[in-house]
């Protein structure tokens, strides 16, 4: 479970980083709103601990941008702004929880665990095609009941094909899914990812339609 800490105060940021790591989270720390925006646009985090008073992009503006682009990563706002008005504005801007500084690390960790549980409960439904299951919110993929480790790009290609099961997707359509991570794609990137997916899952899961693109066949029978 990787947490992004956004905090401009060096002492507090360092304390949060160490404390959350000791509590068993993987954590990254950025010190301003613009760096947080870039990190969140490029990678996925299980949750964000967000200070509101930040240089470059204010925490509330960051939260607004995040929600405006459909990012539903749970956000715990950590701030010294303890006015009721600030709290309401923060929650209305899309925060999932709101904690006033100073906070005990034990409480923060417990609140994060609660947020992650809630997030899992409200998660988008698992996408299933035959024996393939993709849980987009948890970034989990399983095949025949076994979890499969995939990179984010592989998962992106697989999810696109699964959502379009039974239809052919062109290489260009699949490449669009990867621009999120990598703007300078190698011309054979999709072929490489498909090759890895076939090896890690099953060769028959993705068919090449010569001159057109790739297809994930729908299972022949639908189990009830
Ligand atoms: Ca601050």
Boltz pocket constraint, residues with backbone or C-beta under 6 A from the ligand:
constraints:
  - pocket:
      binder: B
      contacts: [[A, 7], [A, 8], [A, 9], [A, 51], [A, 52], [A, 53], [A, 54]]
      max_distance: 6.0
